[in-house]
Amino acid sequence: MRVLGVDPGLTRLGVAVVDGGAGRAVRAVAVDVVRTPVDDDLAVRLLKVSDAIEQWLGRHRPDVVAIERVFSQHNVRTAMATAQAAGVVALAAARRDLPVMFHTPSEVKAAVTGSGRADKAQVTLMVTKLLGLTEAPRPADAADALALAICHLWRAPVRNRMAEAEARAAELARNHRARLAAARRLDAGRRQGTGAGRAVNE
């Protein structure tokens, strides 16, 4: 599976492509940071993000796009800009019929470091080790994009198994309800038949 990981942002947007192999093997294909000038209009900045993502999708042809879920309780303005950039990325993926998955920062940190409270330095260090890179990816947005892709590669099989289990459970529940309904109808029919027989005899 090939994953395009995106750490959304309007000033800096981390983007990375990682391939997953057998087991938990991962390989970095490409990584970069898309920057937009803060002096540009919002619409122009979003267009630049869109153009860059379209190029990445066309060049690397990922199977899925993993985006960090926006979380911010302090700076509303920054959160809105990040959410807008994430929306542009999701839209570009949807145009190509690519699945889009969102992962929380704590999920990403836990996946690559074992702790949902790891700091950026720890994430960068583990990403460098896991991918066998000769040097740490910089800036942190690039490392975060790689971590997102790794997170999805490792969590996707678990999510798929859970979805399959939920689907099987739902099907079993539907079949059980159908059998109960059929049994009730059969019982009602027998009662009506018995009642009619008594009426004739009387």
C-alpha positions in Angstrom: 0.0 0.0 0.0 1.2 3.5 -0.8 0.1 6.3 1.5 0.3 10.0 1.0 0.6 11.6 4.4 -0.3 15.2 4.9 0.4 17.4 7.9 -2.0 20.3 7.0 -1.1 23.9 7.3 -1.4 27.1 5.3 2.1 28.5 5.8 3.8 25.1 5.8 2.1 21.9 4.7 4.1 18.7 5.2 3.6 16.0 2.5 5.2 12.6 2.3 4.7 9.3 0.4 5.5 6.0 2.2 5.2 2.5 0.9 4.2 -0.3 3.2 5.7 -3.8 2.8 5.3 -7.1 4.5 4.6 -6.9 8.2 5.5 -3.4 9.5 8.1 -2.7 6.9 8.0 0.9 5.6 9.9 2.8 3.0 10.0 6.5 2.3 9.4 7.5 -1.3 9.3 11.3 -1.1 8.9 14.0 1.4 8.7 17.8 1.2 7.0 20.9 2.7 4.7 23.1 0.6 4.9 26.8 1.6 2.6 29.6 0.8 3.5 33.3 1.4 1.6 34.9 4.3 1.1 38.1 2.3 -1.0 36.3 -0.4 -4.7 36.3 -0.3 -6.3 33.3 1.4 -7.8 32.0 -1.9 -4.5 32.2 -3.7 -2.7 30.3 -0.9 -5.4 27.6 -1.0 -5.0 27.4 -4.7 -1.2 26.9 -4.3 -1.8 24.1 -1.8 -4.3 22.5 -4.3 -1.9 22.7 -7.2 0.9 21.2 -5.1 -1.2 18.3 -3.9 -2.5 17.6 -7.4 1.1 17.3 -8.6 1.9 14.9 -5.7 -1.2 12.8 -6.4 -0.4 12.6 -10.1 3.3 11.8 -9.7 3.2 9.3 -6.9 -0.3 7.8 -7.3 -1.0 6.8 -3.7 -3.7 4.3 -2.7 -4.9 6.4 0.2 -4.4 9.9 1.7 -3.9 10.2 5.4 -4.4 13.7 6.9 -3.9 14.8 10.5 -7.2 15.7 12.1 -7.3 19.3 13.2 -7.1 19.8 16.9 -6.7 23.3 18.5 -8.4 24.7 21.6 -6.3 27.9 21.8 -5.6 29.6 18.4 -8.9 29.6 16.5 -7.4 31.4 13.5 -4.6 28.9 13.1 -7.1 26.0 13.5 -9.3 27.5 10.8 -6.4 27.9 8.3 -5.2 24.3 9.0 -8.8 23.0 8.5 -9.1 24.9 5.2 -5.8 23.4 4.0 -6.9 19.9 5.1 -10.2 20.4 3.2 -8.4 21.3 0.0 -6.3 18.1 0.3 -9.4 15.9 1.0 -11.2 17.5 -2.0 -8.2 16.8 -4.3 -8.2 13.1 -3.2 -11.9 12.8 -3.6 -11.7 14.0 -7.2 -9.5 11.0 -7.8 -11.8 8.6 -5.9 -9.1 8.1 -3.3 -10.0 7.2 0.3 -9.2 9.8 2.8 -8.4 8.9 6.4 -8.0 11.3 9.3 -5.7 10.5 12.3 -5.4 12.5 15.5 -2.0 13.7 16.7 -2.1 11.4 19.6 -2.8 8.4 17.3 0.2 9.3 15.1 2.5 9.8 18.1 1.4 6.5 19.7 1.9 4.6 16.4 5.5 5.7 15.8 6.8 6.3 19.4 4.5 4.2 21.6 3.4 7.3 23.5 0.5 9.6 22.6 2.3 12.4 24.4 5.6 12.3 22.6 7.1 15.6 21.5 8.1 16.6 18.0 11.7 15.7 18.6 10.8 12.1 19.6 8.5 11.8 16.6 11.3 13.0 14.3 13.8 10.6 15.9 11.6 7.6 15.6 10.6 8.4 12.0 14.2 8.6 11.1 14.9 5.2 12.6 11.9 3.5 11.3 12.5 4.6 7.7 16.3 4.1 7.9 17.0 7.7 6.8 20.5 9.0 6.8 19.4 12.3 8.3 16.4 13.6 10.2 13.7 15.1 8.0 13.4 18.9 8.5 11.3 20.9 9.3 9.0 19.1 11.8 6.1 19.3 9.3 8.0 16.9 7.0 8.6 14.5 9.8 5.0 14.7 10.8 3.8 13.9 7.3 6.0 10.8 7.3 4.7 9.8 10.7 1.1 10.2 9.4 1.8 7.8 6.5 3.4 5.3 8.8 0.6 5.6 11.3 -2.0 4.8 8.6 0.0 1.8 7.2 0.2 0.3 10.7 -3.4 1.1 11.8 -5.2 0.3 8.6 -5.1 -3.5 9.0 -6.5 -3.2 12.5 -9.2 -0.8 11.3 -10.1 -3.2 8.4 -10.4 -6.2 10.8 -12.6 -4.2 13.1 -14.8 -3.0 10.2 -15.1 -6.6 8.9 -16.0 -7.8 12.4 -18.6 -5.1 12.8 -20.1 -5.9 9.4 -20.3 -9.6 10.3 -21.9 -8.8 13.6 -24.5 -6.5 11.9 -25.3 -9.3 9.4 -25.8 -11.8 12.2 -28.0 -9.4 14.0 -30.1 -8.8 10.8 -30.4 -12.6 10.2 -31.4 -13.1 13.9 -34.1 -10.4 13.7 -35.4 -11.9 10.4 -35.7 -15.4 12.0 -37.5 -14.0 15.0 -39.9 -12.1 12.7 -40.5 -15.2 10.7 -41.2 -17.3 13.8 -43.6 -14.7 15.1 -45.5 -14.7 11.8 -45.6 -18.5 11.8 -46.9 -18.5 15.4 -49.5 -15.9 14.6 -50.7 -18.0 11.6 -51.0 -21.1 13.7 -53.0 -19.2 16.3 -55.4 -17.9 13.6 -55.8 -21.4 12.2 -56.6 -22.8 15.6 -59.1 -20.1 16.3 -60.9 -20.7 13.0 -61.0 -24.4 13.6 -62.7 -23.9 17.0 -65.3 -21.6 15.5 -66.3 -24.2 12.8 -66.6 -26.9 15.4 -68.8 -24.8 17.5 
